[in-house]
């Protein structure tokens, strides 16, 4: 995730409910390298206004030489004229830094130095932004040409400013092999703590007030720090706007491809949020609501024999926990009750038709849009 290629440990783990400590910084004592317009030509830095919000993209990267150029180009080619790009590199040694330096004339500021992992680097990047809206952009993903315009206009339609705690959840083009799918953002609600919401983090635009209210990313997480941050934003009362327009082309892989660790961290996240649960209770909820049931195969031993009855018993034991009950209801408790095995919900015909029409509409719009000089190559359909 987030364009990093750090490798997750494959051998052994500290137990599914034990949060791992932060990773030690790499190459401690190495020199900090920095550059970009803020240092070389501050007069060329973009500025925002009440009617022209500044959109900031932050990219944290380590060793993404094959894709970082496409990412940088997609920011440069935005149709919105108030855009800045902040890049934090974790001391890449494969030529990535040289590519970043070659694009210094389009980057607001870049930094290359050791970090303590993905979310530590992201917190560094967020401390450097000046925009009214902020979006995380992976170093192996790229923006649609109108991405910043879509987000800025959504902000203006709400008559909101950077002082409004607001998240704009846009769609993404999810690339799977030679095909792509339209990834519409799932709801962000009380049930998100239980179901690990299907929201593309790279399609999320946050106002500065939303960033301040939610706080920094928790650096203890290796994979689900973005999920944790989104759930905390909901709990903090940040308003949410759903936007069906795709703003990013997302390439799955990286750390998020470690599905076993993803499940473990979702269980850890749930245990941290609902401290009254025991380990069996956490895994009951994981088996009931985790959105990718096929990933739960390695954890079959923790699945209750009758999931519906186990859920009812769990909620009866925690009858006084109104937050847990609200989360379970929002996550889909009604559909699971009374069923011994996991209920796999399917989209209704109307939802499938709606998604198909949106995919066709935005696909045609992208296909007929005139290419800009230096645009990324056409994407596979």
Secondary structure, DSSP 8 states (H G I E B T S, - for coil): -TTB------S--S-TT--------TTTT---EEESHHHH-GGGS----SSS--EEEEEEEBS-TTTHHHHHHHHHT-SSS-EEEEEEE----SSHHHHHHHTTTT-SEEEE---SSHHHHHHHHHTT---SEEEE--TT-EE-TTHHHHHHHHHHHTT--TTS-EEEEEEEEEEETTEEEEE-----STTHHHH-----GGGEEEEHHHHHHH-S--TT-SSTHHHHHHHHHHHTT-EEEEEEEEEEEEE--GGGG-HHHHHHHHHHHHHHH-TT--HHHHHHHHHHH-S-GGGGGGGGGGS-SSHHHHHHHHHHHTTT-HHHHHHHHHHTHHHHTT-SS-------HHHHHHHHHHHHHHHHHHHHS---TT-------
